[in-house]
């Protein structure tokens, strides 16, 4: 299937309100025909451009107040005048005099006695980039609108999740297990030392499906005690699906832009594929800043609502740091491990080697606020820790 048809087919799978914003590939493709004709009329058919490009011709792309203008500058040197006699398939090639006649109709800048520069403004090429640039600008605006809607949904869900997963409700541990499993799925960004990459939409969809399969296998959602938790979970999955669709939409349009620029360069022998993207650095759609921002929003506003035991573990025993002792270097250990360290005559912090951190720690280093927080959020883990301590003492 040709790309233009494939683009239309894939666009039909996108939300209806987004479809008009898909890059108009076929229209841009027709515009390339106009560019080719303009170049031919200017005395610079594609074969001639290919022959001149590395020798006497340069392309230029610059932005004025309204347009991204393109032009060609050709150096005509009497010593190398035969360069314009490039072979071209099809009709009888123009003679040297005919080529020069067309070229000399453009603005001429003299360099020296034997050489001059001919500046050829490409109005059809400018129209092509005007259209493509405007479409990308509209895509950025659409993304910005969607970003605000998405953030509003995340904010609403965070309020619900704060309530249904609170220690006062019975679903806290179920939510904790679900979100721990979600973190393990690494849906949008890898969190391993060897993989910190941002996921493609295809990879994100695959990871989300893995997460849902694991949930089904564990039957965790069946443990919810509150109907609001079930509704919140469905909203959470919908947010993930929405973000994946947005990534698909961006990738679809990125591919359309790449394909049309490649076709432009192939038909004209100009080099838009390298020049045009430089003018898109401030476009959110091109940089993918919005999907990265929304991924970060999920992480900071939703996943952080329910604390995980691993974030409050003692670096020695790796279980929850019950009765947390905060050393002067700010590292936290459970009181049991600190007492053991002092009995073994340890002096410095085993994490950062801060001098005398272990030696100087006493009851005054107990982090009371953290202890109360842990008592509220990790009652099961603390109960188990107390049992372990009792067994050791026995």
C-alpha positions in Angstrom: 0.0 0.0 0.0 1.3 3.4 -1.0 2.1 5.7 1.9 -0.6 8.3 1.0 -3.3 5.7 1.2 -1.8 4.1 4.4 -1.8 7.6 6.0 -5.5 8.1 5.2 -6.3 4.6 6.6 -4.3 5.1 9.8 -5.8 8.6 10.2 -9.3 7.0 10.4 -8.2 5.2 13.6 -7.5 8.5 15.3 -10.0 10.6 17.3 -12.4 12.3 14.9 -11.5 15.8 16.0 -7.8 15.2 15.2 -8.2 13.9 11.7 -8.4 17.3 10.0 -4.9 18.0 11.5 -3.2 15.1 9.8 -0.5 16.4 7.4 -2.0 16.7 4.0 0.5 14.5 2.2 -1.3 14.2 -1.1 -1.7 18.0 -1.4 2.0 18.5 -0.6 2.9 15.8 -3.1 1.0 17.8 -5.8 2.8 20.9 -4.7 6.1 19.2 -5.4 5.0 18.9 -9.1 4.7 22.7 -9.1 8.2 23.0 -7.7 9.7 20.8 -10.3 8.0 22.9 -13.1 9.2 26.1 -11.5 12.8 24.7 -11.5 12.5 23.7 -15.1 11.2 27.1 -16.1 14.1 28.7 -14.2 16.7 26.7 -16.2 17.5 24.4 -13.3 15.8 21.0 -13.9 16.6 18.3 -11.4 19.6 16.7 -13.3 21.3 20.2 -13.6 20.8 20.8 -9.9 22.3 17.5 -9.0 25.3 18.3 -11.2 25.7 21.8 -9.8 24.9 21.3 -6.1 28.4 20.3 -4.9 30.2 22.6 -7.2 28.7 26.0 -7.9 25.2 26.1 -6.3 23.9 26.5 -2.8 20.4 26.3 -1.4 19.2 28.8 1.1 16.2 28.7 3.5 15.4 31.7 5.7 12.3 33.0 7.5 10.9 36.5 7.1 7.9 37.8 9.0 5.4 35.6 7.2 7.2 33.0 5.1 9.9 30.4 5.2 11.5 31.5 1.9 13.8 29.4 -0.2 16.1 30.4 -3.0 19.1 29.1 -5.0 22.4 30.8 -5.6 24.3 29.7 -8.6 27.9 30.8 -9.3 28.5 31.2 -13.1 32.2 31.1 -13.8 33.4 31.4 -17.4 36.1 28.8 -16.6 33.5 26.2 -15.6 30.6 27.3 -17.8 30.2 23.7 -19.2 28.8 22.6 -15.8 25.3 23.5 -16.8 25.4 21.1 -19.7 24.1 18.2 -17.6 22.5 15.2 -19.3 18.8 14.9 -18.7 16.5 12.0 -19.7 13.4 12.8 -21.8 13.2 15.7 -24.2 16.2 17.1 -26.1 18.4 18.9 -23.4 18.7 22.7 -23.6 21.7 24.1 -25.2 24.3 26.0 -23.2 23.0 29.3 -24.5 19.4 28.4 -23.6 20.4 27.4 -20.1 22.3 30.6 -19.6 19.4 32.6 -21.1 17.1 31.3 -18.5 19.5 31.6 -15.6 20.6 35.2 -16.5 16.9 36.3 -16.3 17.3 36.2 -12.5 19.0 38.6 -10.1 22.8 38.7 -10.7 25.5 39.6 -8.1 28.9 40.0 -9.6 31.8 38.4 -7.6 34.7 39.3 -9.9 35.5 39.8 -13.6 34.9 36.1 -14.5 32.3 35.0 -12.0 28.8 36.1 -10.8 26.1 34.7 -8.5 22.6 34.2 -9.8 19.9 34.3 -7.1 16.7 32.4 -7.9 13.7 32.9 -5.6 11.6 29.7 -5.5 8.0 30.8 -4.9 6.5 27.4 -5.4 9.1 25.9 -2.9 8.2 28.7 -0.5 4.5 27.8 -0.9 5.3 24.2 -0.1 7.1 25.0 3.1 4.5 27.6 4.1 1.9 24.8 3.9 4.0 22.2 5.7 5.1 24.7 8.3 1.5 25.9 9.0 0.3 22.3 9.3 3.0 21.5 11.9 2.1 24.7 13.8 -1.5 23.7 13.9 -0.4 20.3 15.2 1.5 22.0 18.0 -1.6 24.0 18.9 -3.8 20.8 18.9 -1.2 19.1 21.2 -1.2 22.1 23.5 -5.0 22.0 23.8 -4.9 18.2 24.4 -2.1 18.7 27.0 -4.3 21.0 29.1 -7.3 18.6 28.9 -5.1 15.7 29.9 -3.6 17.5 32.8 -7.1 18.5 34.0 -8.1 14.8 33.9 -5.0 13.8 35.8 -5.7 16.5 38.4 -9.3 15.2 38.9 -8.1 11.6 39.1 -5.4 12.5 41.7 -8.0 13.9 44.0 -10.1 10.7 43.8 -7.0 8.5 44.1 -5.9 10.4 47.2 -9.2 9.6 48.9 -9.7 5.9 47.8 -6.1 4.9 48.6 -5.8 6.7 51.9 -4.8 4.8 55.0 -8.4 5.3 56.4 -9.8 3.3 53.5 -9.5 -0.4 52.8 -8.0 -0.2 49.3 -4.6 1.3 50.2 -2.7 -2.0 49.9 -4.5 -3.1 46.7 -3.7 0.2 45.0 -0.1 -0.1 46.2 0.3 -3.5 44.6 -1.3 -2.2 41.4 0.9 0.8 41.1 4.0 -1.2 41.9 3.1 -3.6 39.1 2.5 -0.5 36.8 6.0 0.8 37.7 7.5 -2.6 36.8 5.7 -2.5 33.4 7.7 0.7 32.5 5.0 1.6 30.0 6.3 5.0 28.8 9.9 5.2 30.0 12.5 2.6 30.9 13.8 2.8 34.5 16.7 0.3 34.3 20.3 1.4 34.2 20.6 -0.1 30.8 17.4 1.4 29.5 16.2 4.9 30.1 14.7 5.4 26.7 11.3 6.9 26.0 8.9 4.2 24.5 7.4 4.4 21.1 3.7 4.1 20.9 4.0 0.4 19.8 6.3 -0.4 22.7 4.1 1.5 25.2 1.0 -0.4 24.0 2.8 -3.7 24.4 3.9 -2.8 28.0 0.4 -1.6 28.9 -1.0 -4.9 27.7 1.6 -6.8 29.8 0.5 -4.8 32.8 -3.2 -5.5 32.2 -2.4 -9.2 31.7 -0.5 -9.4 35.0 -3.4 -7.6 36.7 -5.9 -10.2 35.3 -3.7 -13.0 36.4 -3.3 -11.6 40.0 -7.0 -10.7 40.2 -6.0 -7.5 42.1 -8.8 -5.3 40.8 -11.3 -7.9 42.2 -10.0 -7.0 45.7 -11.3 -3.4 45.6 -13.7 -2.7 48.4 -15.0 0.6 47.0 -16.8 1.3 43.8 -14.9 4.5 43.5 -11.6 2.6 43.4 -12.9 0.6 40.4 -14.0 3.8 38.6 -10.6 5.4 39.4 -8.7 2.4 38.0 -10.7 2.6 34.8 -9.9 6.3 34.5 -6.2 5.5 35.1 -6.1 3.0 32.3 -8.0 5.3 30.0 -5.4 8.1 30.6 -2.7 5.6 29.6 -4.6 4.6 26.4 -5.2 8.3 25.6 -1.5 9.1 25.9 -0.6 6.2 23.7 -3.0 7.4 21.0 -1.4 10.8 21.2 2.0 9.3 20.6 0.6 7.3 17.7 -0.8 10.5 16.2 2.5 12.3 16.5 4.4 9.4 15.0 2.0 9.2 12.1 2.5 12.9 11.3 6.3 12.7 11.9 6.5 9.9 9.3 4.3 11.9 6.9 6.7 14.9 7.3 9.8 12.7 6.8 8.3 11.0 3.7 7.2 14.2 2.0 10.6 15.9 2.6 12.3 12.8 1.2 10.1 12.9 -1.9 10.7 16.7 -2.2 14.5 16.1 -2.2 14.3 13.1 -4.6 12.2 15.0 -7.2 14.1 18.3 -6.9 17.6 17.3 -5.7 17.3 20.1 -3.2 18.1 19.3 0.5 15.0 20.2 2.5 15.3 17.1 4.7 18.3 18.6 6.5 17.4 22.3 6.2 13.7 22.4 7.1 13.8 20.6 10.6 16.3 23.3 11.8 13.4 25.8 11.6 11.1 23.5 13.8 13.2 23.6 17.0 10.6 25.7 18.8 7.6 23.6 17.7 6.4 21.4 20.6 5.0 18.9 18.1 8.4 18.4 16.5 10.3 18.1 19.8 7.8 15.7 21.5 8.1 17.8 24.6 4.3 17.5 25.3 4.2 13.7 25.5 7.3 13.6 27.7 5.6 16.2 29.9 2.4 14.2 30.2 4.4 11.1 31.0 6.1 13.0 33.8 2.7 14.3 35.0 1.4 10.7 35.4 4.5 9.9 37.4 4.5 12.9 39.7 0.8 13.4 40.3 -0.6 9.9 40.4 2.2 7.4 41.2 3.5 9.5 44.0 0.2 9.5 45.9 0.7 6.1 47.3 4.1 5.7 48.9 6.0 2.5 48.2 7.9 0.6 51.0 11.1 0.5 48.8 11.3 4.3 49.1 11.4 4.0 52.9 13.7 1.0 53.3 16.8 0.7 55.4 19.9 0.4 53.1 21.3 -2.3 55.4 18.4 -4.8 55.9 16.4 -3.6 52.9 13.1 -3.8 54.8 11.1 -0.8 56.0 13.2 1.5 58.2 11.0 1.3 61.3 11.9 3.8 64.0 14.0 5.6 61.4 17.3 7.1 62.6 18.4 10.0 60.4 22.1 10.5 60.5 23.8 13.9 60.2 24.5 13.0 56.6 20.7 12.6 56.1 20.8 8.9 55.3 18.2 6.9 57.2 18.5 3.5 58.9 16.2 1.5 61.1 17.1 1.6 64.8 17.8 -2.1 64.8 20.5 -1.9 62.1 22.0 1.2 63.7 22.4 -0.5 67.1 24.0 -3.5 65.4 26.4 -1.1 63.5 27.4 0.6 66.8 28.0 -2.7 68.5 30.3 -3.7 65.6 32.2 -0.4 66.3 31.2 1.1 62.9 31.9 4.8 62.9 31.1 6.3 59.5 28.0 6.1 57.4 28.1 2.9 55.3 26.4 4.7 52.4 28.4 7.9 52.0 31.3 7.4 54.5 30.4 10.6 56.4 32.8 10.7 59.3 31.4 9.7 62.7 27.8 9.6 61.5 27.1 6.2 63.1 29.2 7.0 66.2 27.4 10.2 67.0 23.8 8.9 66.4 21.5 8.6 69.4 17.9 8.8 70.4 17.9 12.4 69.3 18.3 11.3 65.7 14.9 9.6 65.6 12.9 11.1 62.7 9.5 11.3 64.5 7.6 12.8 61.5 8.8 10.0 59.3 8.0 7.4 61.9 4.4 8.6 62.2 4.1 8.7 58.4 5.3 5.1 58.2 3.1 4.0 61.0 0.1 5.3 59.0 1.1 4.0 55.5 3.0 0.8 56.3 1.2 -0.9 59.2 1.7 -4.5 57.8 5.4 -4.0 57.1 6.0 -2.5 60.5 4.1 -5.4 62.2 6.4 -7.8 60.3 9.5 -5.8 61.2 8.5 -6.0 64.9 8.1 -9.7 64.7 11.6 -10.1 63.2 13.1 -8.0 66.0 11.3 -10.1 68.6 12.6 -13.3 67.0 16.2 -11.9 67.0 15.9 -10.8 70.7 14.6 -14.2 71.6 
